[in-house]
Amino acid sequence: MPHDHLPATPSVHQALDGARRALREGRPADAEQTLQDLLTANPENMDVLHLLGQAALARGNAGAAIEWLNRAAALDRNDIALLLDLGIAYRIAERMDAARYVLERALELSRGRDTTARLLLAQVLEQDHRPELALLHYFRAILDAQRSDRWFGDESTEPGLRTLVRHAMSHVAHGRRAWLDASLQPWRNDGRPGGLARVERSLAIYLRERNEPPDDPRQHAGILYVPGLGATPVFESAGFEWMSTLLTGIAGTTAEIEACLRPIHSGGSDAAPFSVAQSPAAAPSGERHVSLLARGHVTDTMRLHAPQLLACMADTPLAKIPRYGPEASIVCLSPGTSTTMRHGRSNAHCRVAIALPGSACSEVVVGGETFALRDGNGMVFDPSFGATCSSTGDDEARLLLFDVWHPRLSMLERDALTALIQAIVDFDTQLQELT
């Protein structure tokens, strides 16, 4: 028999409003009396069944609430508000598998957007002794709510959720700290000189436990800022003993470079040995990239077609972090084309820019300062200052860009930052993969 809401008559509206008011005022028994009278006239009405379940929850009778709410859910299994109440009832009854099932169903129906469903699911996961998954759902719920200007405090939080939201924020603060602390633990008792004071400060800044502005206000690190490394936008190339060897080696890779760029100049008719992609939509159409390393990954095709070019980069202190970096690409800029301003993800890394053989003159602007770059020359800069590259000649500019470790970091700090950044990326990846 199909279900309907009660007829929209003044007396029915008045009865339902009275039951809801009684529940708000903490009089569930009065609400139940009214609802039982309404149920006699229409035993399969969702409004009444749902409110009876809420009244049973208010009295602390989870078993009765489950019975009423399941009767309502049998009429419509796609009512998110009903599923949330049913999930609460199952949790109180310590039927965690059932609670998780209905809350995941509510989250699925909302396409992952219902922050209350995610918050309640996290609570179930926590009480079911699944702390890491609970942490991820708590944090995702908070992030999604705050994107819509909610849950910044009691004044922006629904009254019925305030206690749980405060708990979620405390859980996230302690849980993220524990998650990332674990990545540094193997290095904290390492006997190598230098210590981890700067790395520990960078973690505290990342977690917003410490308010420490950058050494230079022009610096903006997308993921992790490491204090105490100084504020040098561009480094003297003479300070890098590997630079002259790198430039000499790259000078002999002309054939490999041309093989990489051939798909661009042939209109894509030849099979491309490397992935060739346009820059983001906001970038000028005259900007093209050939990816050599993507999150540190080198394909067999790259090893086959550009072994010398890859070997040249391998002899530098590449910022190797599993599943994260380094990135390396050849950037081609048509005459008069400039890249958009881009900031690096951490000042722990420096960016190497090499004007490849045959490149037109180019300029690199770092932190508002302009530096000319000619064929066969290179430079190293801190990408947290923000950088743009442009072609200033009459032909195409070709630049090789890749990331190396900041020269002022000790080997111990590099190892610890590798573990820390990998943990941050892993956490964020799992967070985004939540459905």
N, C-alpha and C positions, 0 to 999 in steps of 0.2 A: 504494500500500500504506500503510495507516494506521500512524503511528508511535506507539510507546509508550516510556516509560522502562523501563530494564532491570528484570527481575523482582527483587522485594525479597527477595533471599536474602542470608544472611550473607556469603557469599564475594564476591558482587557489591558489596555495601556496603563491604566491606573493601577491595576493589580500587579503587573510586572514591575512598574516603577516603584511601587511600595515594597516589593520583595527585594529589589536591588538596594533600595534605601536602607532596609533592615539589615542587609548584609554589610553595607558600608558602615553602619552604626554599631556593628557587633552584636546583632540580634538574629543569629541564624535560625533559631527555633521559630521565631515569628515568620521569617521568610519561608521556611519549609511548610508551615501551615497554609499560607497563601498559595504556594506552588502546588501543594497536594490537591487543593480545591480546583485549581486550573487543570491539573493533570487528569482529573476525573472526566472532564469534558473532552479532552483531547490527549490520549495516552501516548501519542507518538509525535509530540511537538518538541522540536529541538530547543527552543528558547527555555521551556520549562525544565526539560531534562538537564540542560547545561547548568541552569541556575540551581537545581537541586544538587548537582555534583559540587558546585561551589559552596553551597550551604554545608554539605557534609564535610568538605575540606575545612571550612571555618570551625566546625565542631571537633576537628581532629580525627574524624572517622574516614580514614583513607580507603578502607574496604568498600564502604557505601558509596564514596565518591567515585571509585573505579567502576562500580556497577552502573551508577547513573550516567556517567560520562561515556562509558562504552555503549550504552543504549542510544545515546545521542550520536556517537560516532558511527554507529551502524546505519544511521540515516544519511550521514554525509561525512565521508572520510577525508574531505578536503578543507575542513574548517580549521584554520590555523589556531585561532584563539582556543577552540575546544581541545585541540591536540596539546597545546601548552598546559592547560589545566590537567589533562589526563597524564601528561608526563610528570607533573608535580605530584599527582596522587600516587603514581607508581613509585616515584622516588621515596616518598614518605613511607610507603609500604615496603621499601627496600627490595623492590622488584626492578633491579637496575637494567637488566637486558630489555625489559618491556619499556621502561622509561626512555632508554636510549633510542629504541626503535621509533617510538612516536615522535620524539623530539627531532630526530633526524628526518622523519617524514615532514614535519612542520618546516624545517629548514629547507628541505628540497622543494616544497611547494612555494616557498618564498624566493627560490633561486639563490639561496644563501644570504639573502638581504635582511632577514628578520633577526635583529640583534638580540631580542629577548629570547628567542628560541636557541640561539647559539650560547647565550649566557647560561640558560638553564641546562643545556646539554653539557657545558663545561662543568657545572656543579655536579651533575650525575657522574661524569667521568672522574672527577676528583674523589667523590665518595666511593667510587668503584675501584679506587687505587690504581688509576691510570694517570699519574701526575703529568707526564710530558704532553700527552694529548689534551688534557685539561688546560694546561698552561697555554697551548697554542690557541685553543678555542676562546679562552678568556681574553687573551690579547687581541685576537681578531675581532671579537665582539666590541671591545673598547675602541679599537681603531675605527671600525665601521660606524659606531655611534658618534664618535667625536667628529668624524667627517661631516656629519649632519648637525653639528653644534649641540650634541647631547653628551651627558655623563662627564661634564667637566667639574661637577660638584653637585651637592644636594639640590641646588636651585635649578639645575638643568637635567635632573634625573627624576623619573616617575617615582612617586612616593613608595609604591610597593616594591620597587627594585633597589632602593637606596642602600640597604644593608648588604645585599648581594653584590652590587656594583663596587662598594667600598672593599668588600672581601676580594673581589676579582682584581682590583688594582693592587692590593697588598700581595696577593698571590703572584701576580705578574712581576711585581718589583723584585720579590725574593726569588721567584723561579727563573727569571732571565739572568739575574746575577749568578745563581748557582750553575745554570747551563753554561755560561761563558767563563765562569771561574774554573770549571772543570777543564777547559781547553788550555788554560795557563798553568795548571797545577804541575805538570811534568817539568816545567822550566823554572819554577820558583826556587827550587833547591839546587839548581845547576850552579856549578862552581866557577863558571867562566866569568871574567871581569865585566864590569859595567852595570850589572843588575837590571832589574825590570821596572825601575821607578817611573820612567816615562810611559812604558806600556800600561802599567797599573793606572796611571793618571788618564791615559787615553780611554781605557775601559770605563772609568768613572765618568768621564765627559760624555761618552757614548750613551751610558745609562741615565744621564742627567742627574747623577748624584753629585756632580761637581760642576760649578759654573766657572769655566776658565776660557776666556776669549782667545782667539788665535793670536799668534805673535804679530801678525800683520792683519789689519781689518779687511784687506783685499782677499784673504784666503778663505776658501769655502770647500771643505772636504765633504764629498757626498756621503761617505759611509763612516770613515774613522779619521779623526784628527789626532795626531801625535804631537803633544806639546814639547817644547824644548829643542826643536830641530833648527831653530832660527827662521829668518824670514828672507830668504834669498830667492828671488824669482828666477834668475838665470845663473847657472854655475859656469865658472871658467873651465873650458874644455881641457885645458892643460892639467887640471886637477884629476882627471880620469886617465889612468895609465893605459887603459884599454882602447881609448878613443882613436889614436893614430892607427893601431892595428885594425880596428873595425873599418875605418875609412879606406885603408889600403885594400882590405879584403873585399869590400863592397864594390870598389872600382873595377874588380875583375868579374863582376856578376852581371854584366850588361845583357848577355844572352838570356840568362834566367829572368831578368826583369822584363825584357821584351816578351818572353813567353808568357809571363804573368799578365801583361797588359794587352796582348794581342786580341783577346775577345772584345775589348773596348773599341779598338781602332778598326776591327773588321766587321763591326756591327753585330757581333755575337754569332757569326756563321761558323766559326771554328769552335771545337770543343774546348771549354775553359778548364785549364788545370786547377784553377783556384776559384773559390766562390767570389763572384763579382756582384756588388750590390750598390744601388744608389744610396746616398745619404738619406737621413730622415726627411720627411716631406717638407719640413720648414727650411731645409738647406737649399742653396742654389742648385739648379739643374746641372751646372758645370762641374759639380763635385762628384767624384767616383772613388770607391774604395775596393781594394783587393785584399781580402782577409788572408793573412799568413798564419796567425795564431788566434784562435778563438777560445777564450778562457783557458789558455795554456795548451789547448789540444792541437796536435799536429796530425794531419791525415797522412795516410800512405802516399796519396797523390802529391802532397806537398813535399814529402821526403824525396820522391822520385824526380820532381821537376825543378826544385830549387834547393838542392842540398848545400851548395856553397853559401847562399844567402842565409839559410837557417843556421849553418855552422858559424857564420860571422856573429849572429845574434847570440848564439849559445855561449860564446866566449866572453860575454858581458854578464854582469850580475843581474840577470833577469829576475823580475819579481814573480817567482813561481809560487803559486798557491793553487792546490788542486781544486778543480771545478770553478775557478775564479779568474786566474790570470797566469801569465800576462796576456795582454792583447797586442797584436802586431799587425800592421796593415800598410799597404802602399796607398797613399792618397794622391789622386790626380786632380789638378785644378786647371780649368780652362783660363785663358788670359782674362784678367780682371775679376776673377771669382775669388771669394773669400768664404771660409767656413764660418759657421755660427760660433759664438762664444761657448766654450765647453770647459767645465771644471773637472778635475780628476776626482776619483772616489776616495783617495787618501793621500795626504802629504807624505806618507811613508814611502811613496813611490815617486820617482822622477821620470819624466818623459824624454826620450831621445828622439830628436828630429834630424834626419839626414837628407840633404838634397842629393838625389840619385843622379847617376851619370846621365847626361843629356837633358837635365832639368833646366827649365827657364828660371830666372831669378824669382825669389819668393821672399816674403816677409812673415815673421812670426811675432805676434803681439802677445806679450805675457804681462799680466798685471798692469796694463796700460802702457808698457814700454815696448818699443818697436825694435826688432833685430833683423837685419838682412841675412839671407841665407843663399849662398851660391852653390852651383854644381860642385859636388865633391866635398862640401863642408858639412859640419854637424854642430849641434848644440844640445845642451841638457837643461831642462827647466822643471820647475815645480808646478805641476798642473793644477794644484789647489788655488793658484792665483788666477786661473782662467786663461785660456789661450785661444787665439784665432790664427789661421794660416791663410795666406793669400798669394796669388800669382801676380807678380808685378811686371813680368816680361811680355814679349810678343808671342810666346809659345806656351805650351803646357808645362806647369810645374809638377814635379814628381817628388814626393816626400815619403820617406820610410819613417813610421812612428811606432815606437814600442816602449814598454815600461821596464825600468830597473829600480833596484832598491835605493833609497836615499843614502848618500855616502856617509852621513853622520850616524847611521844606525850600526850598532855592534852586531856581530853574528848571533849572539844570544837574543837580542831584540828582534832580529829578522825571523829567527825560528819561532819565537813567541808570537810575533805578529802574524806569521803564517797560520799558526794554529787558531789564533783569535779571529782573524778575518774569515777563515774557513768556517768556524763555528757560527759567526754572525750570518754568513751567507746561507749556511745550511738551515739555520733557524728561520730566516726570512723565506727561503724556498719552501720549507714545509708549511709555513704560515700561508703563503699564497696558494698552495696546492689544496688547502682545505676546501671542501665543497660546501 
